[in-house]
């Protein structure tokens, strides 16, 4: 925190970012009408001063402290409820993730189009407690800033309560299953904040643009995704789906920056240039995914991301506002506090008397 900066979180102007960035459900999405360099909700210079970038970074630090507190309450609530449900602690994995139902071979997509197996999203065993957790889904074009956003915003939270997963091209094993199989296996446990760097939406983005599957297959996946996300919401998962929206020009600059700096060569993938050549196709695929899979249970947010400092500021506030909707608090003690205090102090008092 820079000297002279007032240590107070400043709310976005014009409303909550959950409203300002949200994709209206059901309507067409025109990504070309959203300026990737815009800064919705950012206060004016009378608040930020001349150095908006430094001000925003200070604010991310302040909001991050609140995110850490909210994360702790989420984790504590899940742990307390799990302890009451299973005092012995022998109940097994609280996530309860399942694999394909036994005895069923062949194509899992034909057996189970929604990828849910009739057993619920979080498995055959019921989830202990209320199962509440937060899942941040980050999608973007290559160089969109997913890694940087995770580092700067999630970095403020306790890593012990984070569940971060990245999804690349499916492995040979994953291809033998329904496309949602690997996603289910990566769901965060109750009480955790999950972050998906790419997600199941790759199967209606890359799969569509690169013709990895026939059109009837990827067309059917929109409804499958909606069914899957409804199940997630019913199981206590709060979904925050964010498209980090960058411009064609900004992507080009970031790719050139990776080539110019030997320390960033490891980030460069020649395949990114091939995908860049199909920019319009990917934008159309994103627009349809946002339009068809933006639902009340799992809305989409389009976050202008050309300015990295604004990206981090907006994402931090979006998460803070999401936590506010959960109305979290620290759980009450599951024991008699007075009795435990007496037990703790009893031997100490006895030793003090005996030493006289």
N, C-alpha and C positions, 0 to 999 in steps of 0.2 A: 504494500500500500504506500503510495507516494505521500510525502509530507504535505500537510495542508488540505488533504482530501477528507471531507466529512464522512465518517464511518456510518453511513445509512444507505440502505437499498432504496433506489429510486424506481418507482413503478413505471412501466411503459405508458406512453401518452396515447390517447385516443381509444383506450380499451385494453382488454387483456389480449396477449398474443395468441391465446387459444382461439380467439375470435378473429383477430386481424389476419392470421396466417392460415386459417382453416379453409379447406376446399369445400364449397357448398355441396352437400350430397345430391346425387342424381343428375346434376347438370353437366354440360360439356366443360372441359378444362382447356383453356388457351394459355399454355405456358409462355408463348411469345408475347402475351400481354403483361407478363410479370417481369419487371426490370430486375435482373440479378444483382444490380448495384444499389437498389433501393434499400431503405432502412426503416420499415414500418415499426411504429411504436417508439422509436428512439427520440428522447427529449431533444429540444432545440439547444442552440449554443448558449442560451441564457442559463442552462443547467449544466451542460457538458463542458462549457468553455471552448476554447479554440482547439484543444487537443482531444478530439472525440475518441480517438483510438485509445489513448491512455486512460481516459475516463471510463470507457467501456471495459477495459481490462481490470480496472479497480473494482468495478461493479460485479464482474464475474467472480472475483475473489470473495466479495461479500455475499453474493447469492450462493456461491459454493459452500460457504459455512452453513447456510440454512439448508441446503440440499443434504449436507452431511448429517444434520440433526434429524431431518425428516427420514433419511435412510435408516438411521439408528432406531427410530421409533417403529418403522416398518419391520425391521429385523427383530426387535425386541418383542413386538406383538406376536409375530409368528412363532418365535421361540417359546414364549410363555404359554401360548395356546397349545402348542405341540406337547409341552411338558405336562399340561393338565390332561390332555387326551391320552398320553402314554407316560405315566409317572416312572415306569421302569427304564424308559429310554431304549427299549428293545424293539420298537416298531418298524425298524428298517428305514430305508430311504424315503424321506418325506415327499420327494418329487413323484415317485411312483410311475416312472416312465416305463412303457411297455414296448415290446417288439411286436412283430407281426403275430397274429393269433396262430397258435400251433396247429399243425396238421393241414394248413392251407398253402399249397404251392402255387406256382404260376405268377402271373402279373398281378401285383397287389393293387394296381389302379383299377383292374376289373373287379377284384374282390371287394374293394372298399374305396369308392370314388372320392369320398371326402377325406380319406386318410385318417379316420377317427376310430375305426375298428369297433364301433358300437360300445366302446368302453370309456368314452370321455377323453378329452384331450390329454389329461395328465395321467392317464394310465388306468389299469384295472383296479388298483387299490385306491380307495377314496383319499383325497388329500386331507391331511390333518389340519384342524383349525379352519379358518375361513379362506385360506389359500391365497390371500392377497399378495400381489407382487406387481412390479412395474416393468414393462418391456418397451424399451426404446428401439424402434426399427429405423435405421439410417440407410437411405438409398441416395445415389448420386451418380452422375456420369463420372468417368475416370478423372482423377484429380479434383473431385468435388469437395474434398476436405473432410471425409469421414474420420480418418485416423486422427487428424488434428483436433477435430471437435471432441472426439472421445478422450484424447489426452488432456485437453484443457478444461472440459466441463466435468467429465466423470472423474478426473484426477482429484477433484475436491472431496470425493466420497471415499469411504473406507473400502479398500480393495477386498476385504474379507466378505463384504456384503454385495460385491459386484459379480455378475455372471456375463462375461463378454465372449461373444462367439463371432467368427468371421466365416463367410460362406464363399468359397470359390467354385470352380467347376466341379460338378459331382464326381465322386470317386466311382470306381467300377462297382463297389458294393452298393453305394447309394443309388446308382442307376438301376439296380435290380429291384428297387422298392418304389413305392409311390413317391411323388416329388415332395410330399409333406413329411415323409418319414424322418429325414435328417433334421427337419425343423423341430418336430416334436421332441426328438432326443436332446435338443439343445435348449429346451425351455428352462427358465430360471426356477429354482425352488421357491416355495412360499417364503416371503420375507426378504427376497433378494430384488435388486434392480438388475434386470437383464438388458444387455445391449447387443443388438444384431448389426454387424457391419456387413451390409447386404443381407438378403433374406429370401423367403419364398417368392418374392416378386421377381427375382431373376428368372423364374420359370414362365413369366409372361412378358419378359423384357428381352433378355438374351435369346431365350428359346424361340421367341417370335421373330426377332430381327434376323437372327442367324439361321432360321429355318431348321432348328435342331429337332423339332417334332412337327407333325402335320398340323395345319391350321385348326381342324376340329378339336385337336387335343389341347392346344393352348387356349382356344376360345372357351372350352369347358372349365378351364382352371379358375376363371374369375369367380364363378359360383362356388367352386370348391374352396377357394380362399375365403370368401365371405362366410361360408358355413364353418370353416375352421376358426375364424376369428370370433364368430358368435360364441362358439364353444369356449374359446379362451376367455372371453369376457365373462361367461357364465361360471367359469372356474376361478374367478377372482383376479384375472390378469387385466391390468389397465394398460392398454396399448397406446403408444405415442409414435405414430408413423410420420416420419419427416423426410421430405425430399429436399436435399441441399441443392438448390437451383443455381447453377453457374452458367455463364455465357460461353459461347464458342470461342470468343477472343481470349477470355480468361483461361480457359482450358489450354489453349495454345501456348500462352505465356508460361503456365505452370509446367507444361511438358518441356519447353525449351529450357526452363530453369533447372529441371532435373538433368538434362543433357549437359548443361554448362558447369555443373558442380559435381566433381567426382564422388563427393560424399553422398550424392543422391542418385547415382547410377543404379543402385540396387532397387530403387523405386520405379525405374523406367521399364516399361514393357512394350516392345514393338507392336504387340497386338492392340495397344491403346490407339495407335495411329490408324489401324484398320477400322476400329470401332468409330473413330472420329470421322472417317469418311462417310459413315452412315448416320451422321448426327441427326438429320431430319427424321430418319426412320425411328431412332431411339426416342426422340422427342414425342413423336406420335404414339409410340408404345407406352411411354410414361403417362401421357395425357389420358389414354384410355384406361390404364390401370388406376389412376387417381379418380377418374370419373366413375368407373364401375365398382371400385372397392373402397370408396369413401363412404362409410356408414356411420350411423349414430353410435354404434358400439365400438367402432374402430375408425375414427376420422383420419384423414390425411392433412398434413400441414406442408405448405410450400414455403421454404425459408430462403430468401435471397442470400446467396453465399459467395458472391464475388469478393466482398470485403470480409476477410477472415475474422476481424475483431467484432464486426456486427454479428456474424454467424455464431460466435461463441456467446455473445451477450444474449442474443435472442433464444438460443437453445437452452441456456441456463434458466432464463425466465419461463420458457415453455415448460420445463421440467418442474420448476417451483410452483407454477400455477396448477400443474397436474397433481402434485403432492397435496396442494391445498384442497382439492376436491375429495381427497381420501379422508380428510378430517382425522388425522392420526393423533395419537397420544401415547404416552408411556403406559404400559399395562400395570394394573395394581399388583401388589405383591401376592404371591400364591402361598403365603405363610403368615404366621402371626409375628409381626415385626417386633412388638414389645417383648414377646416371649424369647425371640432370638437374641434380642439385645441383652436380656437378663442372662441367658445362657452364655453369651460371650463375655459379659462383665463379671459373672459370678466367680469364676476361678481367679480373676484378677483381684476382686475384692477380698477373697479368702486369703490370697497370698499377702495382701497388704496387712490384714489383721494378724496373720501369723508372724509377720516380720517385726511387729511392734514389741 
